[in-house]
């Protein structure tokens, strides 16, 4: 009989590609992870991993077992959800990992609604960049993620996650008020090809959106300044240090001193935001009200 706890370890190793990283995500020692994997190989009678240097890759047998692991672990999430519903009471704590704008625009209003409609649910917020929250859910560090699409993100049909689309919004161009194009009603990105650019660090999903938008416009941006804080990005644009693309909701309520915000002509860069939980957990009596509250709070945010 295969121990499902070892299937969870196998999935963590497949996700993180090293025993050390998987052990850290699962709060185990590397030796404990290695012992559990060895026991799993003994249970199945197959070699499941190939070790090369510090990394590991799954064998064909390991890939087969991983597919079953996704199904088994999702079914266990459903079992927990049904048992929690049978116990009758939506009372407990839900940990939500979200990027900062998502907290301000969606999560905080949702928490306000939950306090009125489901006072037994306590939401614990973890600030995480858009590419960090999904691994936190998969590793069990968070119950729910507020995330954005980015290169390398799990696909929509990923068997590990269940998604709820929330909203999509365009990125606007932020220019110094003295920029030669500041008096335009809209701006084409290609017209900014020779400008210095201000953007997020590599790994931040907004960095990927900026690069892709500029690539589609036919150029590679000259990234001169980097910050993951949109207020810092706008402040730099306000002193003429460069131009930037900023999600529209991030500009809401921000002081835009000496800057001009222009819509982008043609196909616009877009940030698509969704909520995600481990597949099978979407009907959990603690999680489904949070998902519903997030969807309601995001209802008026789609602008592109």
C-alpha positions as CSV (number, residue, x, y, z in Angstrom):
1,X,0.0,0.0,0.0
2,X,1.4,3.4,-1.0
3,X,1.5,6.0,1.8
4,X,-0.2,9.2,0.6
5,X,2.1,11.2,2.8
6,X,5.0,10.1,0.6
7,X,3.0,11.1,-2.5
8,X,3.0,14.6,-1.1
9,X,6.7,14.5,-0.7
10,X,7.1,13.2,-4.3
11,X,5.1,16.2,-5.5
12,X,7.1,18.7,-3.6
13,X,10.3,17.3,-5.0
14,X,8.9,17.4,-8.5
15,X,7.9,21.0,-7.9
16,X,11.1,22.2,-6.4
17,X,13.6,20.0,-8.3
18,X,15.9,19.5,-5.3
19,X,15.5,17.5,-2.1
20,X,16.8,20.4,-0.1
21,X,14.2,22.9,-1.4
22,X,11.4,20.3,-1.0
23,X,12.5,19.6,2.5
24,X,12.4,23.3,3.4
25,X,8.9,23.7,1.9
26,X,7.6,20.8,3.9
27,X,9.5,21.7,7.1
28,X,11.4,18.4,7.1
29,X,15.1,17.6,7.0
30,X,16.6,16.6,3.7
31,X,17.5,13.2,5.2
32,X,13.9,12.7,6.2
33,X,12.7,13.5,2.6
34,X,15.3,11.1,1.2
35,X,14.3,8.4,3.5
36,X,10.6,8.8,2.6
37,X,11.4,8.7,-1.1
38,X,13.5,5.6,-0.7
39,X,10.5,4.0,1.2
40,X,8.2,5.1,-1.7
41,X,10.5,3.5,-4.2
42,X,10.5,0.3,-2.1
43,X,6.7,0.4,-1.9
44,X,6.2,0.8,-5.7
45,X,9.1,-1.4,-6.8
46,X,10.4,1.3,-9.2
47,X,13.1,3.9,-9.3
48,X,11.3,7.2,-9.2
49,X,14.1,9.8,-9.2
50,X,17.4,10.4,-11.0
51,X,19.8,12.5,-9.0
52,X,22.2,14.7,-10.9
53,X,24.4,17.0,-8.9
54,X,22.1,18.8,-6.5
55,X,19.0,18.4,-8.6
56,X,16.6,15.5,-9.3
57,X,14.4,14.6,-12.2
58,X,11.6,12.1,-12.2
59,X,11.9,8.8,-14.2
60,X,9.1,7.7,-16.4
61,X,7.7,5.6,-13.5
62,X,8.0,8.7,-11.3
63,X,6.0,10.8,-13.8
64,X,3.3,8.1,-13.9
65,X,3.1,8.1,-10.1
66,X,3.1,11.9,-9.9
67,X,-0.1,12.0,-12.1
68,X,-1.8,9.6,-9.6
69,X,-0.4,11.7,-6.7
70,X,-2.2,14.8,-8.1
71,X,-5.5,12.8,-8.2
72,X,-5.1,11.2,-4.8
73,X,-4.1,14.4,-3.0
74,X,-7.0,16.3,-4.7
75,X,-9.4,13.6,-3.5
76,X,-8.0,13.9,0.0
77,X,-8.7,17.7,-0.1
78,X,-12.3,16.9,-1.2
79,X,-12.6,14.4,1.7
80,X,-11.5,17.1,4.2
81,X,-13.9,19.6,2.7
82,X,-16.9,17.2,2.9
83,X,-16.0,16.2,6.5
84,X,-15.7,19.9,7.4
85,X,-19.1,20.6,5.9
86,X,-20.6,17.6,7.7
87,X,-19.2,18.9,11.0
88,X,-21.4,21.9,10.2
89,X,-19.7,25.2,10.9
90,X,-17.7,27.6,8.9
91,X,-15.4,28.7,11.7
92,X,-11.6,28.7,11.6
93,X,-8.6,30.4,10.0
94,X,-7.8,30.8,6.4
95,X,-4.3,32.0,5.3
96,X,-4.3,34.0,2.1
97,X,-1.2,34.9,0.2
98,X,-1.5,37.9,-2.1
99,X,0.5,40.7,-3.8
100,X,0.1,44.2,-2.3
101,X,-2.3,45.7,-4.8
102,X,-4.5,42.6,-4.6
103,X,-4.6,43.0,-0.8
104,X,-5.7,46.7,-1.1
105,X,-8.1,46.3,-4.0
106,X,-9.7,42.9,-3.4
107,X,-8.6,41.1,-0.3
108,X,-9.3,43.9,2.3
109,X,-12.8,44.6,1.0
110,X,-13.5,40.8,1.0
111,X,-12.4,40.5,4.6
112,X,-14.8,43.3,5.5
113,X,-17.7,41.4,3.9
114,X,-16.6,38.2,5.5
115,X,-16.7,39.9,8.9
116,X,-20.3,40.6,8.4
117,X,-21.5,37.5,6.6
118,X,-19.2,34.8,8.1
119,X,-17.9,36.1,11.4
120,X,-16.5,32.7,12.3
121,X,-13.9,32.8,9.5
122,X,-10.7,34.6,10.3
123,X,-8.4,35.5,7.4
124,X,-4.7,35.7,7.9
125,X,-2.9,37.7,5.2
126,X,0.5,37.0,3.9
127,X,2.1,39.6,1.5
128,X,3.7,37.8,-1.4
129,X,4.6,38.7,-4.9
130,X,2.4,37.4,-7.7
131,X,4.8,34.6,-8.5
132,X,5.3,33.5,-4.8
133,X,1.7,32.9,-3.7
134,X,1.0,29.8,-5.8
135,X,4.1,27.8,-4.5
136,X,3.0,28.8,-1.0
137,X,-0.4,27.2,-1.6
138,X,1.1,24.0,-3.1
139,X,3.5,23.7,-0.2
140,X,0.8,24.1,2.3
141,X,2.0,27.5,3.7
142,X,-1.2,29.2,2.5
143,X,-4.7,28.0,1.9
144,X,-5.5,30.4,-0.9
145,X,-3.5,32.5,-3.3
146,X,-4.4,35.8,-5.0
147,X,-2.1,35.5,-8.0
148,X,-1.4,36.9,-11.5
149,X,-0.6,35.2,-14.8
150,X,3.1,35.2,-15.5
151,X,5.6,33.3,-17.6
152,X,6.2,29.9,-16.0
153,X,3.0,30.0,-14.0
154,X,1.1,26.8,-13.6
155,X,-1.3,26.4,-16.5
156,X,-5.1,26.8,-16.2
157,X,-5.5,23.0,-16.5
158,X,-2.9,22.3,-13.8
159,X,-4.2,19.3,-11.9
160,X,-2.9,20.6,-8.6
161,X,-4.9,23.8,-8.5
162,X,-8.4,25.1,-8.8
163,X,-8.8,28.7,-10.1
164,X,-11.4,31.4,-9.9
165,X,-10.8,34.3,-12.4
166,X,-11.2,37.6,-10.6
167,X,-10.4,40.5,-12.9
168,X,-8.2,41.8,-15.8
169,X,-6.7,45.3,-16.0
170,X,-4.5,47.1,-18.4
171,X,-1.1,48.7,-17.7
172,X,-0.9,52.4,-18.4
173,X,2.2,54.3,-19.4
174,X,3.6,56.7,-16.8
175,X,5.7,59.6,-18.2
176,X,7.2,62.8,-16.8
177,X,4.9,65.8,-17.6
178,X,7.7,67.3,-19.7
179,X,8.1,64.2,-21.9
180,X,7.7,65.0,-25.6
181,X,4.7,62.6,-25.8
182,X,3.0,63.8,-22.6
183,X,0.4,65.7,-24.4
184,X,-0.9,62.7,-26.4
185,X,-4.2,61.2,-25.6
186,X,-2.7,57.7,-25.9
187,X,0.8,56.5,-26.5
188,X,2.2,53.7,-28.7
189,X,4.9,51.7,-26.9
190,X,7.1,51.7,-29.9
191,X,7.3,55.5,-29.6
192,X,9.0,54.9,-26.2
193,X,11.7,52.5,-27.5
194,X,14.5,55.0,-27.1
195,X,13.5,56.0,-23.5
196,X,15.1,54.8,-20.3
197,X,12.7,52.5,-18.5
198,X,11.7,51.9,-14.9
199,X,10.4,48.5,-14.0
200,X,10.2,45.6,-11.6
201,X,13.0,43.1,-10.9
202,X,13.2,39.9,-12.9
203,X,10.9,37.3,-11.4
204,X,8.2,39.8,-10.6
205,X,5.2,39.0,-13.0
206,X,4.9,42.8,-13.9
207,X,8.5,42.6,-15.2
208,X,7.4,39.8,-17.5
209,X,4.3,41.8,-18.7
210,X,6.5,44.8,-19.5
211,X,9.1,42.8,-21.4
212,X,6.4,40.9,-23.4
213,X,4.5,44.2,-24.3
214,X,7.7,45.8,-25.5
215,X,8.7,42.7,-27.4
216,X,5.4,42.8,-29.2
217,X,6.0,46.5,-30.0
218,X,9.3,45.5,-31.6
219,X,11.9,46.5,-29.1
220,X,13.7,45.5,-25.9
221,X,13.3,48.1,-23.1
222,X,16.5,49.7,-21.7
223,X,15.7,49.0,-18.0
224,X,17.7,51.6,-16.1
225,X,15.9,51.6,-12.7
226,X,14.3,48.7,-10.9
227,X,11.9,48.6,-8.0
228,X,9.0,46.3,-7.0
229,X,7.3,49.3,-5.3
230,X,4.9,51.1,-7.7
231,X,5.1,54.3,-5.7
232,X,8.9,54.3,-6.2
233,X,8.4,53.6,-9.9
234,X,6.0,56.5,-10.2
235,X,8.2,58.8,-8.2
236,X,11.2,58.1,-10.5
237,X,9.0,58.8,-13.5
238,X,8.0,62.1,-11.9
239,X,11.6,63.3,-11.9
240,X,12.1,62.3,-15.5
241,X,14.3,59.2,-14.7
242,X,12.4,57.1,-17.3
243,X,9.1,55.8,-18.4
244,X,7.1,52.9,-16.9
245,X,4.1,50.6,-17.3
246,X,2.0,50.4,-14.2
247,X,-1.2,48.4,-13.6
248,X,-4.2,50.8,-13.5
249,X,-5.4,49.7,-10.1
250,X,-1.9,50.4,-8.6
251,X,-2.2,54.0,-9.6
252,X,-5.6,54.5,-7.9
253,X,-5.3,57.0,-5.0
254,X,-1.5,57.5,-5.7
255,X,0.0,61.0,-5.8
256,X,1.0,61.5,-9.4
257,X,3.2,64.5,-9.0
258,X,4.8,65.8,-12.2
259,X,3.6,62.7,-14.1
260,X,1.2,62.0,-16.9
261,X,-0.7,58.7,-17.2
262,X,-1.6,57.6,-20.7
263,X,-3.5,54.6,-22.0
264,X,-1.5,52.4,-24.4
265,X,-2.6,52.4,-28.0
266,X,-3.0,49.1,-29.7
267,X,-2.8,45.7,-27.8
268,X,-2.3,46.7,-24.2
269,X,-0.3,44.9,-21.6
270,X,-2.8,43.3,-19.2
271,X,-2.6,41.9,-15.7
272,X,-5.0,38.9,-15.2
273,X,-5.7,38.2,-11.5
274,X,-7.2,35.0,-10.1
275,X,-7.7,33.2,-6.9
276,X,-6.4,29.6,-6.5
277,X,-6.7,26.8,-3.9
278,X,-5.4,23.2,-3.9
279,X,-7.7,21.2,-6.2
280,X,-10.4,19.6,-4.2
281,X,-10.4,22.2,-1.5
282,X,-12.6,24.7,-3.4
283,X,-15.8,23.4,-1.7
284,X,-14.3,23.5,1.8
285,X,-16.8,25.4,4.0
286,X,-14.0,27.8,5.1
287,X,-12.6,28.4,1.6
288,X,-15.7,28.7,-0.5
289,X,-17.1,31.8,1.3
290,X,-13.6,33.4,0.9
291,X,-13.6,32.7,-2.8
292,X,-17.1,34.1,-3.1
293,X,-16.2,37.3,-1.2
294,X,-13.1,37.8,-3.4
295,X,-15.2,37.4,-6.6
296,X,-17.7,39.9,-5.3
297,X,-15.0,42.4,-4.3
298,X,-13.3,42.1,-7.7
299,X,-16.6,42.4,-9.6
300,X,-16.1,46.1,-10.6
301,X,-12.3,46.0,-11.3
302,X,-12.1,44.5,-14.8
303,X,-11.2,47.5,-17.1
304,X,-9.4,45.8,-19.9
